[in-house]
Amino acid sequence: MPVTTDDSETRRLVDLAAGGNGEAWTQLYNSHQARLRSMVAVRMDRRLRGRIDPSDVLQEACIVASKHIAEYAADPSMPFYLWLRWITGQRLLDQHRRHLGAQARGVNRELSLYHGAFPEATTADLAAHLLGRLSTPSSGAMRIEQKIRLQEALNSLEPIDREILALRHFEELSNGEAAQVLGLDKSAASKRYARALVRLKDVLMSLPGSQDWMP
């Protein structure tokens, strides 16, 4: 039986888009584009920045998804946004393979957020995005020290807790969406997110500017 938590308007637009209504497809895709861009930003290997533009990944994903929307509508096994996210993630993973091949990431203070997730993101990527949200400018030396402290804090978390931080705090997934991505029930996902935030806040709140954006 189809499993979806989409509202009636999303299901209506999906059905219209599956029938070839281009306006419905544009409305559907545009309503999720910002979150997809956030996912690409946090999961794109930093060695690809400057080689490819996130907009190219999103455009390619849009084209692929539009070609398969009828298949999705016939069997919506996940919410529409998570389906779009999966397709976009696969396109980004293709770019990683195309440009980086079998190159391994460095392991010095840099761990995977969550083994098995796609595309793979690391504590270095997440730390960089955390620092990017700090409002107070820092010297180069201070930024390096802050990043090291953040990475060490992230490395101390369990992989699934690092991943749920990325899903909830950066990709802006709801608790239900994050739970489905990770294969957890909603209660377990909520508890993991809260626990990870508490542990990470102890480090973040000591950094200049962190009080302005931490939840």
N, C-alpha and C positions, 0 to 999 in steps of 0.2 A: 504494500500500500504506500502511496506517495507520502513522504515525510517533509513537511514544510511549515514554517511559522510565519510566512508572509501574510500581510494584510490583504484585504479584498481588492484594494486598488492595485497593488503590485501584481496580484494574480490576474486581474483584468488586463493590465498592460502586457503582461507576459503572453496571454492568449492572443491579444491583438498583434503583438510583434511576431508571434509564431505564425500568424496568418499572413504575414507580409506587410504589416503596417509600419512603415519606416518612422513615422512620427512617434509612435508608441515606443519603438526601440530606442530612439534618441532620448526620449524622456526618461526611460528606464536607466539607460547607461549613464546619462549625465547626473542623475540623482545619486549615483554611487562613485562617481569619478574621484572626488576628493579623498575618500577613504582608500580607494585603490592606489592613488598616488602616494599616500602615507605609507602603505604597505611596501610599495616599490622602494621608497626612499630609505626605509629602515633595513630592508633586506638586500639592497643592491650592494655587491662587493665594492668597497671603496676603490679598488683598482680599476673598476669599470667607469668610474666617474670621470668625465672628460672624453671617454670613448663613445659612450652611448647616452642618449637623453631619455629620462624616464617617460617623456611623452611618446617616444617611439615604441616603448614597451606597451604602454596603454593603448596606443592606436592599433598595434598588432593584435592585442588581446580583444579589443572591440570588434575587429574584423572576424576573428575566429569565433567569438561568442555569437555574433549575429548570424553566422552560418549554421550554428548548432542550436539556436533558440527553440526551433520546433521540436528537436529531440528532447531538450530539457522540459519543455511544456508538457510533453507526453508522459514524462516520468520524472517529476521534480523531487528527487531523492534528498535534496538539501535546500535550505532557503536560497533565494535567487542571488543575494549578495555573496554568499559563500561559494556558490557556483562560479560567479564572476571572479571572485578572489582566487579560486583554484586555477582557472584558465590563465589569469594574469600571472600567477606564480609560476606556472609551467612555462610561459613565455620568457619570464625573467631567468628561470633556470636554464632555458635554452641559450640565452645570451651569455650566462656564466660559462657554460660548456664551450660555446663557440669562441669566446675570447680568452678564456683562462685554461681550457682543457683540463688536464689532470693535476694542475698546479695545486699544491696543498697550502692551506693557510698556515701562517706562523702560529706556534702554540705558546709563545711567551706572553703570559697574562691574557691570552685570547682564547676563550672557550666558546663552543657552540651554545647558542641559547637553548636549543632543544634538539637532540638527535632524532632524525626522522622528519623534522619539519622541512618544508620547502618554501622558497629557496633558503639555504642555510644562512642564518645571521649569527653574529658573534657578540660577545660582551664588548669588544672594541667598538663595534657599530652602535650598540645601544648606548654605551658611555658617551660616544661622540654626539648622539642625538640629545642625550640628557644635558650635556654641557651646552649644546646649541640653544637650549631653552633658558639658560641662566641669563638674567637681565643685566647683571653687573659685569662690565668688561674686566678682564684679567690680563696680566702680563703673560708672555709666552711661557715662562718658567712655571708660573702658577697654574696655567691651564694644563700643562703636562702633568703636574703633581695632582691636580684635581682628577684628571682622566685616569691616572694610575689608581687613585683611591676608589674611584667609581668602579673600575674594572675589578679590583680586588673584592669590593663589596658584592658585585654581581657574581663573581666566581664562587663566592661563599654560599650562594643560593643553589638549590636543586635545579637541574636543567628545566624541569617543567614549570618551576616558579619563575625562572628567567623568561621563559616563553610566554607565560600568561601576563607578565608585565608588558611585554612587547605587544601582545594582542589587545589588551585592554587599554593601555596607556598611550600607545603610539598608533596602533591601527584603529583604535576607537571602536573595537568590537564590543557588543553588549555581552553581559555575562552569559546569556544563553548561547550566543554565537561562539564565544570562546570555549564554552563547555563542549559544544558539538565538534569544534575543530580538534580539541584535545581528547575527545572520547570520555569526558567526565560528566557526572550529573551536575546540575546547576548549583546545588549546595556545596559540593566539593570544590567546584571552580571558584565560587565566591570566597570560600575560606582560604584557598590558596592565594588568591589575589590579595586579600586583606593581609595575610601573613607576610607575603613578599613585600608589600608596601611598607609595613611596619619595620621590617628588618632593613630595608633600603633607606628609609627616611632617617634612620639614626646617622647614616653617613651624609646623606644629601643636605640635611638641615644645617650642617656645619659649614657648607659651602656658600660663599657670597651669592645672594640673589635667589637662592632656592626657595625662600619663603614666598616668592611672588607667583610661583606656578605649580608647586606640588599640591596634589589634592588633599 
